[in-house]
């Protein structure tokens, strides 16, 4: 049994040496003594000795270590990892806990090329050669990436205490999700690493972790209201849980999804908002076809001055009867937090005012709603 094992190892060593001579080298150059190859795949070329070894001795040592990896029967049909490990100015390529090769900055093709960058390149080629040699074995190359220093403060703009409104998402399969009303899909980070989100008709809370541009969000609790048809609430929250990176440029926030699955975009400025509801009345009467329904969003000034019209919707009844749904779009940048906003509705026939709201329907500011408004009309005397 011992003689058979020795014979197999000698045979593997001879195979590796033969593969080194038959390697597909870059360009037309012939194989040199410093060339390392496995399974017919050229790994790299050494130009000097190391650790007291000549170039020839170093090549023999590496071939012996590759032979040792190839002789590990326990790896056949399983999984093997080719890993690059840094060690000060050097980098080691390790396979199954066997150090196959140690590279220093002197082995790099240029003085400004770090050893780990060369080792990453050679490790990828070594993994390809092992895949050929170890049929049925899964070979994984695990490269080394030096830790990225945290960006300077100016590259880490503030995200907390800002309400971000979702503008949409695009996924890797070219699917697009665009909310019909960004005001219904918002995101807010706190300085205490808490996050709050509105997902259409539901609210969600959770935590987040941010290190430089790296950002992860964990939604932990969500209300369970049944939202309107076409709601994007479920997709919105799923995307948030998949976030890995955040980039802010001015009033724009971009969130990248894990493994390049897509990107979400937000804006700190809500350029368009809506107030919605219905117009109705209690009278038992039918409107003529030419009746005109007008709904207005107004700002009531604190001092004695005309009301400011922020938005309006007008429609002709055309034979339809109450209730009439309305949706008034407005620019929220024109609204100050302490403004008094109201919805006023009226119905005219032939230019004559027939019905109008008499009660004050406050909306939006001061905690008043912006949706589900019921504007009830009364006869005009």
TIPA-791138 format. One line per 5 residues: number of its first residue (from 0); for each residue x, y, z negated of C-alpha. Coordinates in nm, 2 decimals, decimal comma. Last residue first. Layout:
N
NUM = X/Y/Z | ...
This chain:
381
380 = -7,99/7,98/0,16 | -7,71/7,75/0,26 | -7,80/7,39/0,20 | -7,55/7,19/-0,02 | -7,25/6,99/0,10
375 = -7,06/6,73/-0,11 | -6,68/6,70/-0,04 | -6,58/6,36/-0,17 | -6,20/6,34/-0,19 | -6,05/5,99/-0,18
370 = -5,70/6,12/-0,12 | -5,49/6,42/-0,24 | -5,58/6,39/-0,61 | -5,54/6,66/-0,87 | -5,24/6,65/-1,10
365 = -5,19/7,03/-1,10 | -5,13/7,03/-0,72 | -5,29/6,80/-0,47 | -5,66/6,88/-0,47 | -5,93/7,10/-0,63
360 = -6,29/7,06/-0,50 | -6,48/7,37/-0,62 | -6,85/7,32/-0,60 | -7,06/7,51/-0,34 | -6,96/7,31/-0,03
355 = -7,14/7,41/0,28 | -7,46/7,34/0,49 | -7,64/7,51/0,78 | -7,41/7,80/0,89 | -7,53/7,92/1,23
350 = -7,30/7,90/1,53 | -7,54/7,67/1,72 | -7,54/7,43/1,43 | -7,28/7,47/1,16 | -7,16/7,22/0,89
345 = -6,92/7,32/0,62 | -6,63/7,19/0,41 | -6,39/7,35/0,16 | -6,10/7,16/0,01 | -5,90/7,34/-0,27
340 = -5,54/7,42/-0,35 | -5,44/7,62/-0,66 | -5,06/7,69/-0,63 | -4,84/7,61/-0,94 | -4,60/7,37/-0,75
335 = -4,57/7,60/-0,45 | -4,71/7,48/-0,12 | -4,57/7,59/0,22 | -4,31/7,31/0,22 | -4,60/7,07/0,19
330 = -4,68/7,13/0,56 | -5,04/7,02/0,62 | -5,24/6,75/0,79 | -5,62/6,73/0,71 | -5,78/6,39/0,73
325 = -6,16/6,37/0,73 | -6,42/6,09/0,71 | -6,78/6,20/0,80 | -7,05/6,05/0,57 | -7,28/6,14/0,71
320 = -7,44/6,10/1,06 | -7,32/6,05/1,41 | -7,52/6,18/1,70 | -7,23/6,38/1,85 | -7,13/6,51/1,51
315 = -6,87/6,74/1,66 | -6,54/6,75/1,48 | -6,31/7,01/1,31 | -6,01/6,96/1,09 | -5,82/7,23/0,91
310 = -5,49/7,30/0,74 | -5,31/7,55/0,51 | -5,56/7,84/0,53 | -5,46/8,11/0,27 | -5,75/8,25/0,07
305 = -5,80/8,63/0,09 | -5,67/8,84/-0,19 | -5,77/8,92/-0,55 | -5,48/8,78/-0,74 | -5,43/8,41/-0,82
300 = -5,46/8,32/-0,45 | -5,67/8,02/-0,36 | -5,47/7,80/-0,12 | -5,70/7,64/0,14 | -5,75/7,30/0,30
295 = -6,04/7,32/0,55 | -6,31/7,09/0,67 | -6,54/7,18/0,96 | -6,83/6,97/1,08 | -7,01/7,09/1,40
290 = -7,37/6,99/1,47 | -7,43/6,95/1,85 | -7,59/6,60/1,81 | -7,85/6,73/1,56 | -7,80/6,62/1,20
285 = -8,05/6,40/1,03 | -8,21/6,49/0,70 | -8,27/6,33/0,37 | -8,05/6,56/0,16 | -7,77/6,43/-0,05
280 = -7,47/6,56/0,15 | -7,14/6,41/0,29 | -6,79/6,50/0,39 | -6,53/6,23/0,33 | -6,17/6,21/0,20
275 = -5,81/6,27/0,30 | -5,54/6,52/0,23 | -5,23/6,47/0,44 | -4,86/6,55/0,43 | -4,60/6,66/0,69
270 = -4,24/6,78/0,65 | -4,18/6,60/0,32 | -3,82/6,70/0,25 | -3,61/6,45/0,05 | -3,61/6,22/0,36
265 = -3,57/5,85/0,37 | -3,44/5,59/0,62 | -3,42/5,22/0,59 | -3,17/5,00/0,77 | -3,15/4,65/0,90
260 = -3,04/4,29/0,84 | -2,67/4,38/0,85 | -2,59/4,12/0,59 | -2,79/4,30/0,32 | -2,99/4,61/0,41
255 = -2,84/4,96/0,46 | -3,01/5,25/0,29 | -3,00/5,59/0,47 | -3,09/5,91/0,29 | -3,15/6,24/0,46
250 = -3,18/6,58/0,29 | -2,81/6,66/0,33 | -2,63/6,34/0,44 | -2,68/6,06/0,19 | -2,54/5,71/0,25
245 = -2,66/5,41/0,04 | -2,55/5,05/0,06 | -2,67/4,71/-0,04 | -3,05/4,72/-0,01 | -3,24/4,39/0,00
240 = -3,48/4,46/-0,29 | -3,58/4,78/-0,12 | -3,66/4,59/0,20 | -3,90/4,36/0,02 | -4,07/4,66/-0,15
235 = -4,14/4,83/0,19 | -4,25/4,50/0,35 | -4,52/4,45/0,09 | -4,63/4,81/0,09 | -4,66/4,84/0,47
230 = -5,04/4,87/0,46 | -5,22/4,79/0,79 | -5,55/4,72/0,62 | -5,59/4,93/0,30 | -5,43/4,83/-0,03
225 = -5,55/4,56/-0,28 | -5,41/4,67/-0,62 | -5,15/4,45/-0,78 | -4,91/4,68/-0,97 | -4,55/4,60/-0,93
220 = -4,28/4,51/-1,19 | -3,91/4,42/-1,15 | -3,78/4,59/-0,83 | -3,41/4,54/-0,83 | -3,21/4,79/-0,62
215 = -2,84/4,76/-0,53 | -2,62/5,04/-0,41 | -2,26/5,05/-0,28 | -2,18/5,40/-0,16 | -1,98/5,49/-0,47
210 = -2,09/5,24/-0,73 | -2,46/5,24/-0,77 | -2,68/5,00/-0,97 | -3,06/5,01/-0,97 | -3,34/4,92/-1,20
205 = -3,71/4,85/-1,17 | -4,05/5,01/-1,13 | -4,33/4,97/-0,88 | -4,66/5,15/-0,81 | -4,93/5,03/-0,57
200 = -5,16/5,21/-0,32 | -4,89/5,27/-0,06 | -4,57/5,14/-0,21 | -4,47/5,41/-0,47 | -4,14/5,36/-0,62
195 = -3,97/5,41/-0,95 | -3,60/5,34/-1,02 | -3,42/5,33/-1,35 | -3,04/5,37/-1,38 | -3,06/5,62/-1,67
190 = -2,99/5,91/-1,43 | -3,32/5,84/-1,26 | -3,39/5,73/-0,91 | -3,71/5,81/-0,72 | -3,86/5,64/-0,41
185 = -4,17/5,72/-0,21 | -4,41/5,55/0,02 | -4,76/5,71/0,02 | -4,61/6,05/0,10 | -4,46/5,90/0,41
180 = -4,81/5,88/0,57 | -4,84/5,66/0,88 | -4,54/5,46/0,76 | -4,31/5,34/1,04 | -4,18/4,98/1,04
175 = -3,97/4,88/1,34 | -3,87/4,53/1,46 | -3,54/4,53/1,66 | -3,44/4,18/1,53 | -3,18/4,34/1,31
170 = -3,45/4,55/1,13 | -3,55/4,91/1,16 | -3,71/5,09/0,88 | -3,93/5,40/0,84 | -3,95/5,76/0,71
165 = -3,98/5,68/0,34 | -4,00/5,98/0,12 | -3,73/6,04/-0,14 | -3,82/6,22/-0,46 | -3,50/6,36/-0,61
160 = -3,40/6,31/-0,98 | -3,11/6,09/-0,89 | -2,95/6,06/-0,55 | -2,66/6,30/-0,60 | -2,38/6,31/-0,34
155 = -2,10/6,06/-0,36 | -1,85/6,18/-0,10 | -1,79/6,51/-0,29 | -1,71/6,31/-0,60 | -1,42/6,13/-0,44
150 = -1,48/5,78/-0,31 | -1,42/5,49/-0,55 | -1,11/5,29/-0,44 | -1,18/4,99/-0,21 | -1,05/4,67/-0,35
145 = -0,82/4,49/-0,11 | -1,00/4,25/0,12 | -0,86/3,89/0,13 | -0,99/3,64/0,38 | -1,18/3,32/0,31
140 = -1,16/3,09/0,61 | -1,40/2,80/0,58 | -1,33/2,45/0,73 | -1,62/2,20/0,74 | -1,48/1,86/0,80
135 = -1,62/1,63/1,06 | -1,29/1,62/1,26 | -1,00/1,73/1,06 | -0,74/1,82/1,32 | -0,95/2,05/1,53
130 = -1,11/2,22/1,23 | -0,76/2,24/1,08 | -0,64/2,44/1,38 | -0,92/2,69/1,36 | -0,86/2,74/0,99
125 = -0,49/2,80/1,06 | -0,58/3,07/1,31 | -0,80/3,25/1,06 | -0,53/3,21/0,79 | -0,27/3,37/1,03
120 = -0,48/3,68/1,08 | -0,56/3,71/0,71 | -0,20/3,66/0,62 | -0,09/3,94/0,85 | -0,34/4,18/0,68
115 = -0,23/4,05/0,34 | 0,13/4,14/0,41 | 0,06/4,50/0,46 | 0,13/4,65/0,81 | 0,33/4,98/0,78
110 = 0,67/4,82/0,83 | 0,55/4,66/1,15 | 0,52/4,30/1,27 | 0,48/4,18/0,91 | 0,71/3,90/0,79
105 = 0,92/4,15/0,60 | 0,60/4,26/0,41 | 0,59/3,92/0,26 | 0,41/3,60/0,37 | 0,37/3,29/0,16
100 = 0,27/2,97/0,34 | 0,09/2,64/0,27 | 0,03/2,69/-0,10 | -0,17/2,38/-0,18 | -0,48/2,44/-0,40
95 = -0,70/2,29/-0,13 | -0,55/2,53/0,13 | -0,37/2,84/0,01 | -0,23/3,12/0,23 | -0,02/3,34/0,00
90 = 0,02/3,72/0,03 | 0,33/3,92/-0,08 | 0,38/4,28/-0,20 | 0,21/4,21/-0,53 | 0,06/3,86/-0,50
85 = -0,25/3,85/-0,28 | -0,44/3,53/-0,22 | -0,56/3,43/0,13 | -0,79/3,13/0,13 | -0,84/2,84/0,37
80 = -1,13/2,64/0,22 | -1,21/2,28/0,29 | -1,55/2,11/0,30 | -1,65/1,74/0,32 | -1,61/1,48/0,59
75 = -1,25/1,42/0,52 | -1,13/1,62/0,22 | -1,08/1,32/-0,01 | -0,83/1,18/0,24 | -0,58/1,45/0,17
70 = -0,32/1,37/0,43 | -0,39/1,68/0,64 | -0,31/1,90/0,34 | 0,02/1,73/0,27 | 0,11/1,75/0,64
65 = 0,05/2,13/0,62 | 0,28/2,14/0,32 | 0,55/1,94/0,50 | 0,52/2,17/0,80 | 0,56/2,47/0,58
60 = 0,88/2,33/0,42 | 1,03/2,24/0,76 | 0,96/2,60/0,88 | 1,13/2,74/0,57 | 1,43/2,51/0,62
55 = 1,47/2,62/0,98 | 1,45/2,99/0,89 | 1,70/2,93/0,62 | 1,58/2,89/0,26 | 1,70/3,09/-0,04
50 = 1,35/3,22/-0,12 | 1,29/3,32/0,24 | 1,40/3,26/0,60 | 1,35/3,48/0,89 | 1,16/3,52/1,22
45 = 0,84/3,33/1,15 | 0,58/3,29/1,43 | 0,21/3,25/1,38 | -0,09/3,01/1,38 | -0,08/2,86/1,73
40 = -0,37/2,62/1,77 | -0,28/2,27/1,91 | -0,42/2,10/1,60 | -0,19/2,31/1,38 | 0,08/2,55/1,49
35 = 0,38/2,73/1,33 | 0,64/2,89/1,55 | 0,98/2,97/1,39 | 1,18/2,73/1,60 | 1,06/2,88/1,92
30 = 0,80/2,76/2,17 | 0,84/2,89/2,52 | 0,71/3,24/2,62 | 0,44/3,26/2,88 | 0,21/3,48/2,68
25 = 0,08/3,41/2,34 | 0,17/3,05/2,25 | -0,06/2,75/2,31 | 0,12/2,50/2,09 | 0,28/2,19/2,24
20 = 0,60/2,22/2,04 | 0,42/2,28/1,71 | 0,17/2,00/1,79 | 0,47/1,76/1,82 | 0,60/1,87/1,48
15 = 0,25/1,83/1,32 | 0,21/1,48/1,47 | 0,56/1,38/1,34 | 0,46/1,49/1,00 | 0,13/1,29/1,02
10 = 0,32/0,98/1,12 | 0,56/1,02/0,83 | 0,27/1,06/0,60 | 0,09/0,75/0,74 | 0,41/0,54/0,70
5 = 0,45/0,66/0,34 | 0,09/0,56/0,27 | 0,14/0,22/0,43 | 0,47/0,16/0,24 | 0,29/0,24/-0,09
0 = 0,00/0,00/0,00
